[in-house]
């Protein structure tokens, strides 16, 4: 059973920064893609950003230039650095990991990010 463990999150003022971490019960490089979704109250879970094993990254327009995915090889952890946070970024953030063969998708437990003054 693969487990993804998220870290980080919390309350921050508008314009502030937070970093989310995502580790796994096996090497993060055993997955083809990892990334994050988020779900605001009353809304569906939406895709935010991803990183492939060749380090190719993808971001949706609303977070491009503000959010950055990075990797700490020594800690075997992916990170989502979130800068210039806005109140509309408030949501539960979910890390995910995906394999292509077989096609499997795993979720982290979710972590709350709240942006408020």
N, C-alpha and C positions, 0 to 999 in steps of 0.2 A: 504494500500500500504506500503510494507516494504521498508525502506530505510537504506542503509549502508553508513555511513559517515567515510571517511578516513582522516587521518591526518599524518603529517610528510612528508618525502621526501625532495628533494632538491639536491644541488650540494655538492659533497664531493671528497676529493682527494683519490687516490688509497691507500688502507690500512686503510682508515677511517671507521667510523661507522655512521649508521642512524637507527632511530626507526620509524616504521610506526604503526599507530593506526587504529583500526576499531571498531566503535561503531554502534549501530543499533537503529531503532525507536521502538524496543521492546527488551526485555531482550536477551542478547546474548545466554543465556542458553535455550532459546526456540528453538534454532537451534540444529540439531544433529551434524553438522560439520561446522567449519569455517576454512578459510585459505586464501592463496594468490596464484595468478597467476601473471605472468608478460608477457609483450609484447614489444619486441624490434622492432625498425623500420624495416619494410619490412618482419617481421616474424609473425608467428602465436602466439596466446596467449598460454602460456605453464604453466602447474601446477608446483608450487614450494613446498608448504608445507601445512599441515593441522593439526587441533586439534579437537578431538572429545570431547563430553561432559564428558567422563570418563578420560579426560586429555591425552589420547593417542595421540601422535604426529607422524607425518610422514614427511620426507624431501626427496627431490630428491638428488641424489648423489652430484651434483655440488654445492649444498649449505649446505650439511650436515657438521656440525662442525663449520660453519660460521654464519648460520641463526638460530634463536631460537624464537619459538612462546611462548608467556606468556599471563597470564590473570590477570587483576586487577579487582577483584570482586567488590570493592567499586565503581570503575568508570564504571563497566559493559562494559569493553573494552578489546579487544584482541590486542596484540602487536606483531609485527615482528621485532625483534632486528637483525640488519644486521651488522656484523663485518667483518674485513679484506676484504673490498669491492674491487672489481676489475673493470676495464673499461668495461668488458663484462657483468657486472651486470646492466649496463645502460639500462633502459627500463621504461615503464609505468607499475606500480604495481597496481593490482586490488585485493581488498579484496572480498571474496565471503562467502556466508552462504547457507547452504543446510538443508532441512528437508527431512526425509525419507518417512513419511506418513502424508500427500501426498508428493510425490516427487517434491520438488520445489527448485529452485536455484536462488539466488539473487546476484547482483553485486554492488560493490561500484563504485564511479565515476572515480576512477583511480588517481594515483598520480605519478608524474615524479621523477625518481631517476637518477641522472647523476653522473658518477664517472669519473673524469678527473683531470689531473694536470694542 
